[in-house]
Amino acid sequence: MPKSLILSFFVFCSIELISQNYTQKIIPDDPRTGVFFGRYLDLNDNTAFISAYLDYENGTSSGSLYVFDLNFNKFGQTSKLFPDDGAVEDYFSYSVSSYGNYLITGAHHDSDLGASSGSAYILKKNEGKWDFFQKIVPSDGKEADEFGNTVAMYEDNAVSCAYLDDDKGTNSGSIYTLKLVNNNWEIISKIYASDPEPQSLFGLTLDLYKNYLIIGAPFYNGTKNDIGKAYIFEYNGNEWKEIAALLPDELDDLDQFGSTVKITDEYAFVSAIKDDDKGDNSGAVYIYARNFEQKWKLSQKISAPDGSQGDGFGIALEANDTVLFVGSYFDDDNGTNSGSVYLYKKEGAFWVYSKKITPSDGDESDAFGSCLAFNEHGLLVGAYSDDDNGFFSGAVYYFSLKDLNTVSLKSVRVADDIRVYPTLTEEFVTLENNLWIGDLEFDIFSLNGTKVFSGIFRGQKETIDISGLVEGLYILKVQSSEFCMFFKFIRV
């Protein structure tokens, strides 16, 4: 007979937050109203690049980029950059990415080839200063392509989108790939989705890491309305090849899967900020794992444990192979649309909620969590509509690694109140709930992360028929608005 044992769980979590005092709140030396300081960010070792794309050094909304260096655990401004040929509504620094001694930043409303045709600027570090090095304008650029809206750089590769490009249909979108050749950056190819559709906005979001490029097309329609799609490309040394097209079966109309994307060695993260699992437009993030066959498979879907309507969970993503930060810029803990950031950690094969981060001075409409940047020094969080120095003046919060580790929560242990048994079984698994906290959601996953069963547990004891499952190890996930737990059992 199978043994009747209580299963140990991987993790538990609660979401009663204690707001965290940040290490530093970063404000420019010349704070200005309405410039959206902190809407876009990048970290390059000890240097932070912070966008103020509505700044007006070269005219209204011409844009500028601030450079801050970290010394003795504090960021200090070292320069403010804007191009000599900047013009009204260029939106310079709308996106920014750097690697080593180079940086790429977009000005997608630049009009060199027609209104909002777009451009990108390459900057190079020389003797500790960042100088303008090249301006990139594609030879086939056209009016309203908005080249430079989103950019990324890694080693000697860079990419820039033209998400309103019409080559494959109106606003179908495209990506230009660049390479550093003989100390000069050159456009080497133009890539498209394998199944381009009009109005998909392929390239509106993207991320580049090593030889992997992930691209979001959040308005891809398919058979539904704006469900979204994402694509993974790999660079083989000569060209970029599409190796995966990501489209979960459960997407609903207007989910906008691909709203934000992030890729690492082993994982791809794709948000759907208008997912409705926790209320209209509460948001969710899908996690894909790269298996031993080099294929990307959906392993998990996460949403905020305390998510609610309109939170926009997933508007920003920052990750490596062990930690994931998710921005939720319209969360309301410190007032309407004050914003927050959720930290997840990898536990075994799953990503598990760990902490929720809000600043101690968070306020209504700050949009804290709208942009993120993370490295070995800590986390930067943008709050572009912070109004300490005027309406939409903006700010960036810095949390050192030490401070991140001390972000604390009040937790309620539930280990003794939720039981799943037996561990070895042929037909049934029993779930017991002694918490009296209302409905619990449960899902069963195979070892490769495929969801094979789900349901709602509304009582104190539920018997789940698993006789239809093939033999093997399974993961049972149990969650409520206050916690999530993982159990394992073997179908014999």
N, C-alpha and C positions, 0 to 999 in steps of 0.2 A: 504494500500500500504506500502511496505517496505520503511523505512526512508533512504534517501540519505545523508550519513554522511561521512566525512573524518575520516579514521581510524587513531588512534594514533599508533606510532611505538614503539617497545621495545628499539631499540638501533640503532645507526648509527656509522660508523667507517671510518676512512681514514688511509692511510698508509705512509704518508710523515713523515719520521723518523727524530728525533733529537737524535743523538747518546748519550748514557748515560755514565757519569763518574761512574765507578763501585766503590764500597766501598773499595775493596782490590783486588789486583792481587797476587795470591798465587804462590810462587816459592819455591822449596825445598832448603834447606841449601847447598846441593851439586848438583846443576843443571848439567845435563849431556845431551850430544847430543844423539838423537835417542832413548830415553827411553819411549816416549809416556806418559809422566807425565800428568795425567788428563783424560786418556781415559775412566776410570771407577771411579765412585764416590759413596760414601754413607755418610749420615749424621745421627748421633746418639746423639741427644740432642746438647751438646756443642762441640762434637767431629766430625771432618771430616776425613774420610779415603780416600786416593787418591792413585790410582794405577799407577805404572810405570812398567808394565809387561814385558817391554823389557830392564829393567835395568840389570846390569851384575855383581852384588856382588858375585854370585855363578857361574859365567860363562856367556857367551853370551846369552842374552834373558832369563836368569834364573828368573828375576823378583823381585820386592820388593814392599812393601806397606808403604806409609807414613801416619803418624798420626799427625793431627793438632788439637789443642784445641783453642776454642774461649774465649778470655778475652778482656773485654772493647772494644767489637765490632771489634776485629782483631784476625785473626787466626795465631797462632805461632806453629812451628813444635816442637813436643815433642818426637817423635821417628821415626825410620825407621826399618821396620821389614822384615825379610826374613828367611826361614827355614834352619835349620842346614843341612838337606839332599837335599837342592836345587841343581839343576844341569842345565847344558846347555840346553836352550830352553824348560824349564819347563813351562814358562809363568805364574809364581806365581803371584797372584792378578789380573788375567785377569777379574775376576768378584768378587764383594764384597757386602756383606749385613750383617747388624748387628741389634741386638735388645737387649736392656738392657746391661747385662755384657758379652754377647757372640757375636762373629763375625764368619762368614763363608766366606772363599775366595777360589777360585779355582786355580788349576794348571793343566789345561786340557792336557798339553803335557808331564806331568810326565809319566814315563815309568815303574813303579813298576810291572805292569802286562803285559808288552809289549809296544812297541813304541806308545806313545800318548794314552795309556789306560786311564790316567788321575787320579787325586786325588783332594781332598778338605781338607782344614785345618780349624780347629776350634780354635779360640783364645778366651781367657777369661781375663776379666779385674780383676786385683788383685792390691789393694792399689794404684789405679790410673794408673797402667801400664798394657799394653796388652801383655799377654804371650801366647805362643803356648801351646795348651791344648790337642788336638787330631789330628790325621791325619786319614781321612776317605778314604778308598779304598774298593770298593764293591767286595765281594767274587767272583762274577761271571764276573768281569771286564775283558775286552779283548783288544787286540791291536786295536788302532784307534777308540775306543769308545768315547774318549774325555770327560770322566766324569769330571765334574767341570767347563765346559765351561761357564755355567750360573748357579748361585746360588741365593737363597733367604732365608730369615729367618724372622719369626714373632713369638713372645712369645716362646713357647717350641716346635715349629715346624720349620723344615727347609727342603729345597729341593735342589737337584742338578741334572742337566740334564746329559744325555749321548746321545747327539743328533745324534751321528753316530752309535748307537747301532743297531745290525742287527737281534734282536729277532723276529721281525715281517716283515722282509725283509731288504734288503741292505739299510743301513742308514735311516731306518724308525724312529729310535729314541725312547728314553724312559726317564722316570723321576724316580729318587730314592727319597723316602720321609724319613726324619729323625725325631726323636723325642728325647727330653731330658728326660731320664729315670734314676732315682737314680744318678743324677749329671754326667751322661754320655750320649753322643749323639750316638744313634743307628739307623741304617737303618732298617725301619720297613716294607717297601713295595716298590714295583716297579710297576709303572703304565704306561699305554700305551693309545694311542688314541683309541676310539671305532671303528674307521675305518682306521687302519694303512695302509700306503702305502710305498713302497720303495722310497727312496730319498726325503721323506717329511721333514726330519730334525725336527721332533717333539721334542720340548724342546729347540730349538735354542734360543728362548726368553721365559721368564716367569716372573711372579710377584706373590707375596704371600701377602695377607692381611687378618688378622683374620682367618676365616674358609674358605676363598676363594683362589683358585689357578687358575690363567689363564696361558695358555700355547700356544705359537705360533708354527705353523708348516708352515713357509713361502714358502716352496717349494712343498707343497701339490699340486697335479696335478688335481685330479678330471677328468673332461672332457676337461680341458684346460691345458696349460703349465705353471707350477709354479704360479698358482693363489693364493695359500696359504689358510690357515685355522687356526682357533683358537678354543680352548676348555676351558671350565670353569669346575673346580672340586670343590666340597664342602666336608669338613671334618665333619663327623657326630659324632666324638668322638672316633670312632674305626677305620675308614678307609676313604680313599678319593674316592668319587664317581663322575663320570662325570655327570654334570647336564645340560650342554649346548654345542652345537657345532655351532660355528659362521662361516657363509659363505654367504656373501651378494650376491644377484642375479646378480648385475651389474659388478662383477669382470671381468677383461680382462686378457688375457695372460700376464704373467710376472709381474703382479701387486705386488706379494709377500705380500699379506695380512697376517698379523702376524709378520711383520718385527720387531716390538716392541709392547709390551703389558703392560697395567697397569690396576689395579683393585682397587676399593674403595668399601665402603658400598653399594653405590647405582649405580655406573657406572663402565663399562668396556670400556677401550680405546684400539683400535687396529689400528696400522698404516699399510699403504701399501705404502712403500717409492718409489715404481716404478709406482704408479698410474700416469696417463697422463692427468688429467683434466686441468692442467695449463701448459702443455707442457710435452714432454717425461721425465719420471722419476721425475716429479715435486713433487709428493707425496701427500698423503691424510691421514686423520685419521677418522675412524668410531667410533661412540659413541653408546654404548648400555646402556639402562636403565633397572634396575630391577624393575618390576612392583609388584602390590600388591599380585599377584599369585606366586611371587618368580621366575618369568621367565625373562630371559634377552632378550629384544627386541631392534632392531636397531631403534634409535631415531634421528640420525643426522650424516651427513658426512661433515667434514670440510676440507678445503684446504686453503693455505695461500692467503689472499686477493691480494697480489702482487706476487704470485707464478710464477715461470718460469721453463724452462727446466733444469733438473738435480739438483734441489735444495735439494732433499732428505728430504722434509718436513715429520716429523714423526720419524726420526732416533732416537730421544730420547723423552720420555714422563715422565712427573711428574705431579701428580694431587692429589687433595682431592675432596670432593663433591661440592666445590664452585669455585675452580680455576684450570686451566689446562695450563701447559707450554709445548710447542712443539718445539723441536730442529729442525733446518733446516741447517745442517752443511755445505752445499755447496751453500748456498745463496751468492750473489755476491755484497752486498751493499758496503762493504769495500774492494773490490777486488775479483777476482775469488776465489770461495770456501772459502771466509772469514767466512761465517756463521752468523746465527742469531737465536734468540729465540722469539716465539710468545706467548703472554699471552691471554688466553680466560677466561671469567668469566661466571658463570651460571646466566642467566636472565630468570626467570620463568622456563619453560620446556626446554629452549634452551641454548646452549653454544655460546657466542657471542665474537667475536674478540675485544680485548681491546687495547693492546699495542704491539709494536715490540721492542725488546731489542738487541742492538749491543754495544760493548764496544767502548769507544772513541778512543782507540788505535788499533782497529781492523785492520787486514792486510790480504793480499792475502794468501790463503791456510792455515789459522789458524784453520779451522774446529771448530770454536766457535759454541757451541750447540750440539756437538757430544754426550755429556752425561750431565745429570742433577740430582741434589739432592735438596730437598726443605723441610724445616720444619718451626717452628714458629720463627726462627731467620732470615731466608732469603733463598736465592737461590744460589747454586753453579752451575757454568757452566764450563764444560771442553772445552779446546781448545788444544787438544793433539799435534797438529802440529805447535803451536806457536814456533817461532824460536828466541825469545829474547836471549836465551842462547845456541843457536846452532840449527841446523836442527833437527826438530822433538823433541826438548827438552820438549816442552809442558808447559802449564800453566793452572791455574784454577782461574776463576773470582768469587768473592763473591759480591752479591748484598744484602744488608740488607733490611729488610721489609720497612724501611723508604725510602731507595733509590728506591726500586721497586715502591713505591707509587708516586714517583716524576718523574719516566720515562715519558717523555712528548711527545706529538705528535701535529703537526699542523693539525687541523681538519677543515673540510668544512661542514657546516650545510646543510643538504638536506631535512629537515623536510617539508618545504613549497613547495618543488618542486616535490615530489613523493606523489601521492594520490591513494588510493584504496577505492572504495565505491560500493555499500552501505554495511552497517554492517549486515542487515537482508535481505536476498534475496532468491528467489526460483530458478532462472535460470541463472543470469549473475552477474559477478563481473567486474567492470571497473578499469583498471590500467592506470594512467596518468603519463607522464614523461615530465617535463618542463626543464630538465637539458641539453638536447642536448649533451649527452656524449656518444652516441653510444648504442650498444646493451646492454640490461639488461637480466639476467637470472632470471626466477621465478619458484618457486616450491610451491606446496600446500601439507600440511601435515595434517593428522587427528590428533586428540588430543593425541593419543597414540604414535605419532611420525612416523607413516607410511606415506611414500610419495605416494600421490594419483594422482598427476598431475605435469607436468613440461613443460617448454617451453622457447622460446626466444622472447623478446619484442623488436622489431626493429623500432618502431615509437614513436609518442607522445601519442597515446591512443590505448589501447588494450582491447577488450571485451572478457572475458573468460567465456565459457559456463560451468557452474557447475551443470547443471540440472541432470547429471548422478550420482551425489554424494548423499549419504544418508543424512538424516537430522542430524545436529549436528554442533559443533564448529570446525573451521578449522583455520590453521595458513598459511598465505601466506608470503613466503620469497622472497625478491627482492634483487639482488646483482649485482655489477659490480666489476671491479678491484679496485675501490676506496672506496666502501662502501657496507654495507649489512644492510637491514632493515626487520623488521617483523611486519606483520599486522594480525588482526584476523577478521573473519566474521562468521556469523551463516547461514547455509543452512536450510531454514524453509520449 
